[in-house]
Amino acid sequence: MAFPPEHEIHRRRFGRNVGIAVTLALFIVLVFALTVVKVTRGDPMQAFDHSVRPELAVEEGQ
């Protein structure tokens, strides 16, 4: 049983799919690298989480 020859549109679609896959992989690597750098710097990562933290409170009289 022989396979029919591949149509030209399938070759173009494959090329586009490879391009999208490479772009997505580069984006994932970028996000991962930024995450690793942020975590390994050791800076305290504090965000707005609806809780009172004394170290972020502004003292009166300053």
Stockholm file with secondary structure:
# STOCKHOLM 1.0

chainA/1-62         MAFPPEHEIHRRRFGRNVGIAVTLALFIVLVFALTVVKVTRGDPMQAFDHSVRPELAVEEGQ
#=GR chainA/1-62 SS CCCCCCCHHHHHHHHHHHHHHHHHHHHHHHHHHHHHHHHHHCCCCCCCCSCCCGGGSCCTTC
#=GC SS_cons        CCCCCCCHHHHHHHHHHHHHHHHHHHHHHHHHHHHHHHHHHCCCCCCCCSCCCGGGSCCTTC
//
